[in-house]
Each structure stands twice: as structure tokens, then as C-alpha cells.
């Protein structure tokens, strides 16, 4: 039985390419017309970190067809697409199948749970970097890990990802890591989108660096108030280290802004603001970044 990748963006293409390269049959489920056309014509084109480009054939599925059933699905769509994809997965995932979300932001897991049920949804994160060069053509910009919360139906999925060259870690509770990534994304992504710079440039601009630290500190305080222990001690040091280690990377939010597509600001900074309001914790820097990026969104 083949494997389904929900999404046709940068990370979806990177995961699909690696899975195909290790002998798996992969179908990509999407709604982006240009991406679907390119994938049908050429498969996934992957520009590796060593400068070589390879083509990987994939099957393509859009909203009009759900004839096959899949036991394993990777969810790599933008957060604002999750509800639609959950309904599609309800029709094409087997009753004993599992959908693993590796998406950014909060709320995706809960949305999938509401449609598919706890037995068929697993939560994880990835720190891999990828950049969409054109429809169906992706550049691998940084190595990273796939970290997955333990789940009854996930063992074979983890083995499959390892066999495809991914660094996979299984943990008991992924909430700490999910919030750890959220704190980093809430600081780096909107600032790079607003200033239109690569991640590392934030450290060379004093005002941007100050905002970077303040946004991360606010988000970390919201996490702490919920009893969530982040996977690092100092959020400011952590976010600066990530910006330094991914200096040349173009964040996914900046990529969205440059393409004129909706951003994930609601699932990242918006989620932090809403959690802060419930807990009585002010988040003025995150709110400012949220409002400014919403001003850029054209949808």
C-alpha cells in the first residue's frame, strides 16, 4: 500500500522525494494547481545540499479523486488548510491508518483529532529546512530531525522514515518540543517576513535582535504558565542560536509573503496571543508582529 503526503509545498516535496528514493510509492495530495501540474509532468525535482538535482516520480491526487486507501499519511500543509485536508483524509485513510502531522504552529493536531479520532492521528515536529524554488522544484536547505510522539500505530512509520534517511526520534510527550519550536518560529518567522531578510540577518540588526528576544521571551512565559517545560533553558539564547545556525535560510513565512500566499501567523503568534489572553499574560510584542504580518496577508 502506498504512502500519502498531504501537501505540495517545500517540506512535502522534500519528504516525498526522500521516501521515493528509498523505494516507496508516494502519492501527493494537494490543491495548488501549478504545483499539481508540475508534479504530474516532472515528479518532485530536488536540489540537494551538494548542488545536485534529482527527479522523483510521484502520483498526484486532488480533491476530485479518493479512490485508493492509504494506511500512512504525512500531513505537511499550511495550518489554514488543515481542516480541509482532515476531511479528505477521512475519506482516503484506512480505518487502521495513521496520519502524522509535522506542521508548524498550534491547533493542527486538534483539528485532525476532531475528524479522524485519536487512534488515527500522531503528533510530531521536524527541523528540516526546505525552500520552494518553483512549483514541484524544492531546495534542501538544512538537515534536521523528525521527532514523533509515541503512538500505537507509529512503529512501522518511524522505521519507514529512518530507512528513507531521516533522523527520527520517538518521545513520550511531544508537547514540550512543539512549544519549543513554536517559541522559535514566533520570533524568527514574522520578523524575517516583515523585514524580508534571511534568518541570520536578524542578529546583525540591533533593533531586530531585541524584538527577536522579546517575542521569544513572551512566548516562553505563556508556555511556562501552562506547565510546559521547553527543551532549552534560555529562550533568547535558543532563538539566537537557531537564527545563527540557519543564517542563510529563508523562513517559510517569508516565502509565503514573497509568493503572495496566506501565512501561518494565526497558528503561530496568534495562538500565543490567544493562550496568553486565557492565562492573563500580556503578549504585546507577539501581538504587534501578528498585526503587522496580517497587514501583509493578501487573503
Secondary structure, DSSP 8 states (H G I E B T S, - for coil): --EEEE--SHHHHHHHHHHHHTT--EEEE---HHHHHHHHHH-EEEE-TTS-EEEE--EEE-TT---S-EEEEEE-S-GGGHHHHHHHHHHHEEEEEEEEE--SSSSHHHHHHHHH-GGGEEEEEE--EEEEEETTEEEEEE--EEEEE--TT-HHHHHHHHHTT-EEEEES-THHHHHHHHHHHHHHHHHHHHHT--GGGGGGSHHHHHHHHHHHHHHHHHHHHTT---SSS-HHHHHHHHHHHTTT---HHHHHHHHT---STIIIIIHHHHHHHHHT---HHHHHHHHHHHHH---
